[in-house]
């Protein structure tokens, strides 16, 4: 079971990087992230902090569709579930946030990353 978990984590590293890299090139995404309007969530998907504009919600939806497609493809290849891949990716993406960026804490609240490590689900490796 431990080996399967490690395989899932390795697969996530491959999935999360291209999707996150694509999103980072989008100036609207970068601006929303810097402004604290969007943040990473433990489920592996991007979230809108507050209500957000229709265009911001559409941007986040588009990014999340791409993430789900990547998770689904890797899940089929690795034998893991989409949810397992998404959760592991969420752990990694929250860990990669920079000070000042938003993320959803395990209690469901939106937090702003400080200089220390972000609060993550205890199941994160």
N, C-alpha and C positions, 0 to 999 in steps of 0.2 A: 504494500500500500504506500509506503514511504517513497519508493521509486516512481510510482505513478504520480504522486504529488510533485516530485521534482520534475518529472517530464512535463506536467501541466505548467509549472512555473516557467520552465524553459520556453515552452510554446508561447506563453504570454509575453515574454520579453520580445519575441519576434513579432507578435501581433501589435502590441501597444506602441512600439516605436514608430512604425510607418504611419499609423493612424494619427498619433499625436504629432508627428513631424508634419504631416499634411495640414493639420488644423493650425499649427503654429505659423504656417506661411500665409494664412488668411488674415489680412489686416483687421477685419471686423472682429474676428475671434480674438486676436491679440489685444485689441482695444477693450473688448468686453472683459477679458480675463484680467487685464491691468486695472480696470475700473471696479473689479469685484462684482461684476454683474453675472458671471458664470463661475462654476467651480466643479471640482471633481467629486464624485460620489463613490461610496464603497461598492456599489453594484457594477462599477466599470463604465458608467455612462456619465456624460456631462450634465450638469443641472443648471437651471436658471435660478439665481438668487433673487427672491421677490417675484413680482409678476412679470417684469420684462416686457419689452415691446414685441409686437407681432414679428418684426424682422429678426429680433434676437431669438425668439422662440423657434423660428424657422431655421435659423443658423444652427442652433443646438440640436434640433431634430435631425437635420442633415448629417451632422457629425455623428450623432448617435446611430443613425441608420448605417453609416459606414463602419462604425465600431461593431455593431451587431453582425454585419456581414463578415467582418474579419473574424470575430469570435466563432461564428457558425462554421466557417471554413476550417478553422483550426480544430474545432471540436470534432468535426467529421474525420479529420486526419489523425487526431490523437486518441480518440475514444473517450474523451472527457465530455462533459455536458457544456452547453453554451453558458449556463449559469456559473459553473466552476471556473471557466475561462474568464468570464466577465468579472467575477469576484476577485480573482487573483490579479487581474489587470487593474481593478479599482484600488486594491492594496498598493500596487506599484505606482500608479498614477498619483495617488495621494502622497506617497512617500517622496515623489519627485516634484511636488509643488515647491515653489520658492516663497520666501518671506513676502508677505503682503497679498498672496493669492488666497482665494477662498476654497474651502473643501467642506464636505459634510462629515461631521464627527459621528462616532458610533451611536450617540444619543439622538441623532437626527438634526441637530442644530447646525447652522452654517457657522464655521469658524474662519478666522483669518490666520494664516500661517505666520507664526513668529519666527524667532531665530532658532528655536529648538525644533525637535521632531514633531510632526503633526500627530494628533490623536488618531489611532487606527483601531479597527476591529481586532480584538485579541486573537482571532483566528489567522490574521495576516502573519506570514512567515518573515 
